[in-house]
Amino acid sequence: MTTTTEAGATHGYHHQKDEHLKRLRRIEGQIRGLQRMVEEDTYCIDILTQVSASTKALQSFALQLLEEHLRHCVADAAVKGGDEIDAKVEEATKAIGRLLRS
């Protein structure tokens, strides 16, 4: 994982960090629940239903994080202008592409 922020810069998700961590812990609980289901030989379709719910929760989290990135990091770069906006738009475009492929 690489980070492309300047020293001392705050991330777009900074103001909702606690909410994000709470949400990720809930998703982690869903994944642990999947492990338990497999250990307990739960019916395949029931496991797949939970996989779907976990996947949707992660996708929803990713979209929220992307929105915050666009509103904070990309918007700040647009205000500053220059090459930084091009770099941020390219970075966001690549991130969207990765999300679409997942």
C-alpha positions as CSV (number, residue, x, y, z in Angstrom):
1,M,0.0,0.0,0.0
2,T,1.4,3.4,-0.9
3,T,0.4,6.8,0.4
4,T,0.6,9.9,-1.7
5,T,-0.1,12.6,0.8
6,E,2.1,15.4,1.9
7,A,3.4,15.4,5.5
8,G,0.8,16.8,7.9
9,A,-2.0,16.6,5.3
10,T,-5.4,15.4,6.6
11,H,-7.3,12.8,4.6
12,G,-10.9,13.3,3.4
13,Y,-12.1,10.7,5.8
14,H,-10.5,12.3,8.9
15,H,-13.7,13.8,10.3
16,Q,-15.5,10.5,10.1
17,K,-12.7,8.3,11.1
18,D,-14.5,6.9,14.2
19,E,-17.6,6.1,12.1
20,H,-15.5,4.4,9.5
21,L,-13.6,2.3,12.0
22,K,-17.0,1.3,13.6
23,R,-18.3,0.3,10.2
24,L,-15.1,-1.7,9.4
25,R,-15.3,-3.5,12.7
26,R,-18.9,-4.5,11.8
27,I,-17.7,-5.8,8.4
28,E,-14.9,-7.7,10.2
29,G,-17.6,-9.3,12.4
30,Q,-19.4,-10.4,9.3
31,I,-16.3,-12.0,7.9
32,R,-15.7,-13.8,11.2
33,G,-19.3,-15.0,11.1
34,L,-18.5,-16.5,7.7
35,Q,-15.6,-18.4,9.2
36,R,-17.8,-19.7,11.9
37,M,-20.4,-20.8,9.3
38,V,-17.8,-22.8,7.4
39,E,-16.5,-24.3,10.6
40,E,-20.0,-25.3,11.6
41,D,-20.7,-26.8,8.1
42,T,-23.5,-24.4,7.4
43,Y,-25.5,-24.9,4.2
44,C,-23.7,-23.4,1.1
45,I,-26.5,-21.1,0.1
46,D,-26.7,-19.6,3.6
47,I,-22.9,-18.9,3.5
48,L,-23.2,-17.3,0.0
49,T,-26.0,-15.1,1.2
50,Q,-23.7,-13.8,4.0
51,V,-20.8,-13.4,1.5
52,S,-23.1,-11.2,-0.6
53,A,-24.0,-9.1,2.4
54,S,-20.3,-8.7,3.4
55,T,-19.3,-7.8,-0.2
56,K,-22.1,-5.2,-0.4
57,A,-21.0,-3.7,2.9
58,L,-17.4,-3.4,1.7
59,Q,-18.5,-1.9,-1.6
60,S,-20.7,0.7,0.2
61,F,-17.7,1.6,2.4
62,A,-15.5,2.0,-0.6
63,L,-18.0,4.3,-2.4
64,Q,-18.3,6.5,0.7
65,L,-14.5,6.7,1.0
66,L,-14.3,7.6,-2.7
67,E,-16.9,10.3,-2.3
68,E,-14.9,11.8,0.6
69,H,-11.7,11.6,-1.5
70,L,-13.4,13.5,-4.3
71,R,-14.9,16.1,-2.1
72,H,-11.7,16.7,-0.1
73,C,-8.5,15.7,-1.9
74,V,-9.6,16.2,-5.5
75,A,-11.5,19.4,-4.7
76,D,-8.5,20.9,-2.8
77,A,-6.3,20.1,-5.8
78,A,-8.8,21.8,-8.1
79,V,-8.6,24.9,-6.0
80,K,-4.7,24.9,-6.1
81,G,-4.7,24.2,-9.8
82,G,-1.7,23.2,-11.8
83,D,-0.4,19.7,-12.3
84,E,-1.8,18.6,-8.9
85,I,-5.4,18.5,-10.2
86,D,-4.4,16.3,-13.1
87,A,-2.6,13.9,-10.8
88,K,-5.6,13.7,-8.4
89,V,-8.1,13.1,-11.2
90,E,-5.9,10.4,-12.6
91,E,-5.5,8.8,-9.2
92,A,-9.3,8.9,-8.6
93,T,-9.9,7.5,-12.1
94,K,-7.6,4.5,-11.4
95,A,-9.2,3.9,-8.0
96,I,-12.7,3.9,-9.7
97,G,-11.4,1.4,-12.3
98,R,-10.1,-0.9,-9.5
99,L,-13.5,-0.7,-7.7
100,L,-15.3,-1.6,-10.9
101,R,-13.1,-4.6,-11.5
102,S,-13.6,-5.9,-8.0
